[in-house]
Amino acid sequence: MIRAEHLTKRFGTFTAISDVSFEVERGEIVGFLGPNGAGKTTTMRILGGVFPPTAGRAVVAGYDVVKDSLRARSIVGYFPERVSLYLDLTVREYLRYVAQMKGLDGGQRRAEIDRALGSCALTHVAHRLIGTLSKGYRQRVGIAQALVGQPRVLILDEPTAGLDPEQVAEMRRLIRNLRGESTVILSTHILSEVEATCDRVIIINQGRILAVDTPRNLNQRLRQTSQIYLEVLGPTDAVARRLGAIPGVLSVEISPSPADGAAAFIVATAKDRDLRADLAACISEAQWGLQELRPVALSLEAIFLSLVNEPARPPSPEDNEVPGRLSA
């Protein structure tokens, strides 16, 4: 559905992106992940037909974004990093204008405007002048204009910037609901956006693609061992010794104990070995209480730092629960 082939974009002597290649399948939601200045917005603008690449080729739904620019743009809903709105129009008037620009007829136009307003929780402010809205609501209006016409491809550049936590959650639900209906490429430097909404990840840094894969596959590819987190109601030292004696266990690390008084451990094994059943059996045979047992995955932050050859902190159980930001 989206294909980038060796895209390069130069502004004078500055190269914003270099030899960028990737594909996004029909109905897929893909996160475009990287720090500020990595080249995300430049790539999105090329895909959206804002400007052509210096070299390479971009194809959207079979249309070259340079040679067939009008056809390519007609099936794309584009939310730019800095959306331009007419502040002296009401929300409904602005969406009507967008629908007219997209060539929708009267009946279809009204239905699409109502659908976009509902999807972005804007119905109650449809009569308000855009200039009187908060930044978060203006952001929603920008998303709504991208949704008008039910485009086959959505290009969303930092869609949750400026939204409060409740609005961010609503936007994530909206994007997830588009899975299978629209092909979505979502650029962000916020790790939780990708983890919450995306099927695959494209990681870019300094204008070059570092990886294109699922977070799961990246995790398996990059880490040297598998790790399992356990919470056990038992004597800490004795539990560590018993776990360390299991064949295939490489190391046992004692972690900070949770508030309920259990002892916590991270057990490392060869990454092709699954010892969860053996660990559970060991705890059961010793008649200790097993409170929790789960794999520990690398966070997207650790994956990113590994890909750019910077030292990452050892993964902890919280990595799956409190995603952070990439440094700018």
C-alpha positions as CSV (number, residue, x, y, z in Angstrom):
1,M,0.0,0.0,0.0
2,I,2.9,2.3,0.8
3,R,6.3,1.8,-0.7
4,A,9.4,3.9,-0.2
5,E,12.3,3.1,-2.4
6,H,15.7,4.6,-1.6
7,L,14.3,8.0,-0.7
8,T,16.8,10.8,-0.2
9,K,16.0,14.4,0.5
10,R,18.5,17.2,0.6
11,F,18.0,20.9,1.5
12,G,21.0,22.6,0.1
13,T,24.0,20.9,1.6
14,F,21.9,19.3,4.4
15,T,20.7,15.7,3.9
16,A,17.5,15.2,5.9
17,I,17.1,11.5,4.9
18,S,19.3,9.2,3.0
19,D,18.4,5.9,1.2
20,V,15.2,5.3,3.1
21,S,13.3,2.2,2.1
22,F,10.3,0.4,3.6
23,E,6.8,-1.0,2.8
24,V,3.5,-0.8,4.7
25,E,0.9,-3.4,3.9
26,R,-2.8,-2.8,3.3
27,G,-4.7,-2.4,6.5
28,E,-1.6,-2.2,8.7
29,I,-0.8,0.3,11.4
30,V,2.9,1.1,11.4
31,G,4.8,3.3,13.8
32,F,7.5,5.6,12.5
33,L,9.7,6.0,15.5
34,G,12.7,8.2,16.2
35,P,14.0,11.2,18.1
36,N,13.3,14.8,17.1
37,G,15.2,15.6,13.9
38,A,15.6,12.0,12.8
39,G,13.8,12.5,9.4
40,K,10.3,11.4,10.2
41,T,8.5,14.5,9.1
42,T,10.6,14.8,5.9
43,T,9.6,11.3,5.0
44,M,6.0,11.9,5.8
45,R,5.9,15.0,3.7
46,I,7.3,13.1,0.7
47,L,4.6,10.4,1.1
48,G,1.9,13.0,1.5
49,G,3.0,14.8,-1.7
50,V,4.1,18.0,0.0
51,F,7.4,18.0,-1.8
52,P,9.3,15.5,-4.0
53,P,12.4,13.5,-3.0
54,T,15.8,14.5,-4.2
55,A,16.3,10.9,-5.2
56,G,14.3,7.7,-4.9
57,R,10.7,6.9,-5.4
58,A,7.5,6.8,-3.2
59,V,4.4,4.9,-4.2
60,V,1.0,5.1,-2.4
61,A,-1.7,2.6,-3.5
62,G,0.1,2.0,-6.8
63,Y,0.5,5.7,-7.6
64,D,3.8,7.4,-7.8
65,V,3.6,10.5,-5.5
66,V,5.6,12.6,-8.0
67,K,4.3,11.3,-11.4
68,D,0.7,10.7,-10.2
69,S,0.6,13.3,-7.5
70,L,-3.1,14.2,-7.7
71,R,-4.2,10.5,-7.7
72,A,-1.9,9.6,-4.9
73,R,-3.1,12.6,-2.7
74,S,-6.7,11.8,-3.5
75,I,-6.6,8.6,-1.4
76,V,-4.4,10.0,1.4
77,G,-5.6,11.6,4.6
78,Y,-2.7,13.7,5.8
79,F,-2.2,15.1,9.3
80,P,0.9,17.3,9.2
81,E,3.2,18.1,12.1
82,R,1.9,21.7,12.2
83,V,-1.7,21.6,10.9
84,S,-3.0,24.8,9.3
85,L,-6.5,25.8,10.3
86,Y,-8.8,28.7,9.4
87,L,-9.4,30.2,12.8
88,D,-12.3,32.4,11.6
89,L,-14.4,29.3,10.5
90,T,-16.4,27.1,12.8
91,V,-15.3,23.5,13.0
92,R,-18.2,22.3,10.8
93,E,-17.5,25.1,8.2
94,Y,-13.9,24.1,8.1
95,L,-14.7,20.4,7.6
96,R,-17.2,21.3,4.9
97,Y,-14.5,23.2,3.1
98,V,-12.1,20.2,3.4
99,A,-14.9,17.9,2.1
100,Q,-15.5,20.2,-0.9
101,M,-11.7,20.2,-1.7
102,K,-11.8,16.4,-1.6
103,G,-14.7,16.4,-4.1
104,L,-17.4,14.9,-2.0
105,D,-21.0,15.6,-3.1
106,G,-23.7,17.1,-0.8
107,G,-25.2,14.0,0.8
108,Q,-21.9,12.3,1.2
109,R,-20.3,15.5,2.4
110,R,-22.7,15.9,5.3
111,A,-22.4,12.2,6.3
112,E,-18.6,12.4,6.3
113,I,-18.5,15.5,8.3
114,D,-20.8,14.0,10.9
115,R,-18.7,10.8,11.0
116,A,-15.4,12.8,11.4
117,L,-16.9,15.0,14.1
118,G,-18.1,11.9,16.0
119,S,-14.9,10.0,15.6
120,C,-12.8,12.8,17.1
121,A,-15.4,13.8,19.8
122,L,-16.0,17.2,18.2
123,T,-19.7,17.1,17.8
124,H,-20.4,19.3,20.8
125,V,-18.0,22.1,19.5
126,A,-19.0,21.8,15.8
127,H,-20.5,25.3,16.0
128,R,-17.5,26.9,17.7
129,L,-15.0,29.1,15.9
130,I,-11.7,27.2,15.6
131,G,-9.9,30.3,17.0
132,T,-11.7,29.9,20.3
133,L,-10.7,26.3,20.8
134,S,-7.9,25.0,23.0
135,K,-4.8,23.5,21.4
136,G,-6.0,20.0,22.1
137,Y,-9.3,20.6,20.3
138,R,-7.5,22.2,17.4
139,Q,-5.4,19.0,17.2
140,R,-8.6,17.0,17.0
141,V,-9.9,19.2,14.2
142,G,-6.7,18.4,12.3
143,I,-7.3,14.7,12.8
144,A,-10.9,15.1,11.7
145,Q,-9.9,16.8,8.4
146,A,-7.6,13.8,7.6
147,L,-10.5,11.4,8.3
148,V,-13.0,13.1,6.0
149,G,-13.7,10.9,3.0
150,Q,-12.5,7.7,4.6
151,P,-9.1,7.7,2.9
152,R,-7.5,4.4,2.2
153,V,-4.2,5.7,3.5
154,L,-3.7,7.8,6.6
155,I,-0.4,9.6,7.3
156,L,-0.4,11.0,10.8
157,D,2.6,13.1,11.9
158,E,2.6,13.4,15.7
159,P,-1.2,13.1,16.0
160,T,-1.3,13.2,19.9
161,A,1.0,16.2,20.4
162,G,-0.8,18.7,22.6
163,L,-3.5,16.4,23.8
164,D,-4.3,15.7,27.4
165,P,-4.1,12.1,28.7
166,E,-7.8,11.4,28.2
167,Q,-7.6,12.8,24.7
168,V,-4.5,10.7,24.0
169,A,-6.4,7.6,25.0
170,E,-9.3,8.5,22.8
171,M,-7.0,9.0,19.9
172,R,-5.3,5.7,20.4
173,R,-8.7,4.0,20.4
174,L,-9.6,5.8,17.2
175,I,-6.4,4.7,15.5
176,R,-6.7,1.1,16.6
177,N,-10.3,1.0,15.2
178,L,-8.9,1.9,11.8
179,R,-7.0,-1.3,11.6
180,G,-8.0,-3.3,8.6
181,E,-10.0,-0.3,7.2
182,S,-7.2,2.1,6.4
183,T,-3.5,1.8,6.1
184,V,-1.9,4.0,8.7
185,I,1.6,5.2,9.1
186,L,2.0,7.1,12.4
187,S,5.1,9.1,13.2
188,T,6.1,9.8,16.8
189,H,8.9,10.0,19.3
190,I,6.7,8.8,22.1
191,L,7.3,5.1,22.8
192,S,3.9,4.4,24.3
193,E,2.2,5.5,21.0
194,V,3.9,2.7,19.1
195,E,3.4,0.1,21.8
196,A,-0.3,0.9,22.2
197,T,-1.3,1.1,18.6
198,C,1.1,-0.3,16.0
199,D,1.6,-3.7,14.3
200,R,5.2,-2.9,13.2
201,V,7.9,-0.4,13.9
202,I,10.1,1.6,11.6
203,I,13.0,3.0,13.6
204,I,14.9,6.0,12.0
205,N,17.8,8.0,13.3
206,Q,19.9,10.7,11.6
207,G,18.0,10.3,8.4
208,R,18.6,6.5,8.0
209,I,16.5,3.5,8.7
210,L,17.8,1.3,11.5
211,A,15.2,-1.4,11.6
212,V,11.8,-2.4,10.2
213,D,10.1,-5.2,12.2
214,T,7.6,-6.0,15.0
215,P,8.7,-5.1,18.5
216,R,8.6,-8.8,19.4
217,N,11.0,-9.7,16.6
218,L,13.3,-6.8,17.4
219,N,13.3,-8.0,21.0
220,Q,14.3,-11.5,20.0
221,R,16.9,-10.4,17.5
222,L,18.7,-7.9,19.8
223,R,18.9,-9.5,23.2
224,Q,21.5,-12.1,24.0
225,T,19.4,-14.1,26.6
226,S,15.8,-14.7,27.6
227,Q,14.8,-13.3,31.0
228,I,12.0,-14.3,33.3
229,Y,10.6,-12.3,36.2
230,L,9.4,-14.2,39.3
231,E,7.9,-13.2,42.6
232,V,8.2,-16.0,45.2
233,L,7.0,-16.2,48.8
234,G,10.1,-17.9,50.2
235,P,13.5,-17.2,51.7
236,T,15.4,-15.1,49.2
237,D,18.8,-16.7,49.3
238,A,17.4,-20.3,49.3
239,V,15.1,-19.5,46.3
240,A,18.0,-18.0,44.4
241,R,20.1,-21.1,44.9
242,R,17.4,-23.5,43.9
243,L,16.6,-21.5,40.7
244,G,20.2,-21.2,39.8
245,A,20.6,-25.0,40.0
246,I,18.0,-25.6,37.3
247,P,19.7,-26.9,34.1
248,G,19.7,-24.1,31.5
249,V,19.6,-21.2,33.9
250,L,22.5,-18.8,33.2
251,S,22.1,-16.4,36.1
252,V,19.7,-15.4,38.9
253,E,19.4,-11.7,39.8
254,I,17.7,-10.6,43.0
255,S,15.4,-7.7,42.3
256,P,13.8,-5.1,44.6
257,S,11.1,-6.9,46.6
258,P,7.5,-5.9,46.0
259,A,5.4,-4.4,48.8
260,D,3.6,-7.7,49.6
261,G,6.8,-9.2,51.1
262,A,7.6,-11.7,48.3
263,A,11.1,-12.0,46.9
264,A,11.6,-11.0,43.3
265,F,14.1,-12.4,40.8
266,I,15.1,-12.1,37.2
267,V,16.3,-15.4,35.8
268,A,18.4,-15.4,32.6
269,T,18.4,-18.4,30.2
270,A,19.6,-19.0,26.7
271,K,17.2,-17.1,24.4
272,D,16.1,-20.4,22.6
273,R,15.2,-22.0,25.9
274,D,11.8,-21.7,27.6
275,L,12.2,-22.7,31.3
276,R,9.0,-21.3,32.7
277,A,7.6,-24.8,33.4
278,D,10.8,-25.9,35.1
279,L,10.9,-22.7,37.2
280,A,7.3,-23.1,38.3
281,A,7.9,-26.8,39.2
282,C,10.9,-25.9,41.3
283,I,8.9,-23.4,43.3
284,S,6.1,-25.8,43.7
285,E,8.3,-28.7,44.9
286,A,9.9,-26.5,47.5
287,Q,6.4,-25.6,48.7
288,W,7.0,-21.9,48.2
289,G,4.3,-19.6,47.0
290,L,4.6,-18.4,43.3
291,Q,3.1,-14.9,43.1
292,E,4.1,-14.1,39.5
293,L,6.1,-15.5,36.6
294,R,6.4,-13.8,33.2
295,P,8.9,-13.1,30.5
296,V,10.7,-9.7,30.5
297,A,10.8,-8.0,27.2
298,L,13.2,-5.3,26.1
299,S,11.5,-1.9,26.1
300,L,11.4,0.0,22.8
301,E,13.8,2.5,24.5
302,A,16.3,-0.3,25.0
303,I,15.8,-1.6,21.5
304,F,16.4,1.9,20.1
305,L,19.5,2.5,22.1
306,S,20.9,-0.9,21.1
307,L,20.3,-0.1,17.5
308,V,22.3,3.1,17.7
309,N,25.1,1.4,19.7
310,E,24.5,3.3,22.9
311,P,24.5,1.5,26.2
312,A,21.1,0.7,27.5
313,R,20.2,-0.1,31.1
314,P,19.3,-3.7,31.9
315,P,15.6,-4.3,31.3
316,S,13.4,-4.4,34.4
317,P,9.9,-5.6,34.9
318,E,8.6,-2.0,34.7
319,D,9.8,-1.8,31.0
320,N,6.5,-3.4,29.9
321,E,4.4,-1.1,32.0
322,V,5.8,2.4,32.0
323,P,7.1,3.3,28.4
324,G,9.3,6.3,28.2
325,R,10.4,8.8,25.6
326,L,13.3,8.7,23.3
327,S,15.8,11.5,24.0
328,A,15.5,14.4,21.6
